[in-house]
């Protein structure tokens, strides 16, 4: 019986891992009713929970659950001592506490974004949890901890994602991260607007720093020689002076 229960738990954990991105350490929200049942059935939650879930766990509760046990009196004093050992997560009812069932439901929001397991014996809370997709439910029965099968809401959600009707939370995160990288934000009327990226400061182009060269005047066109007329070369004739030195004669242009 124990091996069969372990196999069923492994199958259920795999369902939440692959479809709702649950990862170790598993975060388990516990209320006073679960601690009272564990005390009555002599179950060591801290020791047995990691063995049953086959992984590391973080046991936690809320301030509202602790306040509720304080108001109920001495009958639940033992459950209060057990619950005080766990980490108290911050909730939105710090100044004005609410019943534990209402507080735990508010911690899960609409899609359980923080991937909480919930351990409770409260039937009202259990019925509310089954309406939220992706919430693993733990309870105690016959002196053992039991992980409930996925609710119909979770199964319908997974089927809708597979058919392409919905987007899974993991896909939503990846899409939002890609939008942030690309600088795309959602706007009204379905418009998309890209964020202006800051240009990096770069060194100036060295070619643009060079001084511009002054352009000379236009060169006059050469005179064209008449057809059949050969171009004559001009020669410098040297003249001799009285002292015998050669002096270049002035050039006489040919006409």
C-alpha positions, 0 to 999 in steps of 0.5 A: 500500500505504501509503494502504491501511494508513493507511485501515485505521489510521484505521478502527481508531482510530475504533473505539476512539474511539467505543466505548472513549472514546480521546482524544488525546494517545494514551498508548503503552506500549512494551517493550524488544522493540518498541524492539529491532525499531525499532532493527533496522529503522531506525524512528524511533518518536518521529517516525513514531508520531504520523504513523501514528496521525494525532494527538499521542502520549505514549510511555511505559514502566515501570520493570520494562521498563527493569530487564529490559533491564538484566539482559539485557546488552549485546545490548539496550543500544541498545534500553535507550537508546531506552526510557530516553528515554520517560516511566516510568509508576509500577507496583506492582512498584517494590520487586520488579520483574517481567517486562515482559510481566507488568508491562504486563498489570497496568497495563491491569487488566481493562478498560484504564481509562487507555486505553493503546496497547501496542507490543510484539513479545512473542507471550506478551504479545500473546495476553494483551492480546487477552483484554482488551477495548479494547486497541489493539496496535501491532507492527512488520512489514516495516519498518513500524509496524502497528496491529492490528485490534480483537480478538474480545474487543473486538468481543464487548464492543461488541456486548454493550454495544449489546444492553444486556447490558453497560455501557460504561466511559464509561457507568459513569463518567457513572452514578457521577458522577451518583450522587455528585452525588445523594448515592447510594451502593451498599450491601449487599442492593441498598439505596440510601441518600441522603447527608444534605445539609448545610443552608445557613445562612440569615438568620432570617425577619424576620416571626418576629422581630417581638414578638407583639401582646397580645390584648385581652379579649373585647368584650361583646356588645351588648344586643339591643333588643326587637322593635318598640322603636326604639333611642334616642339619648342627647344631652348637654345643656348647662347655663349657669352664672352666668358664662354659660359652658356646662357639659355636663350628665351623660348620663342613659341611656335605659331 
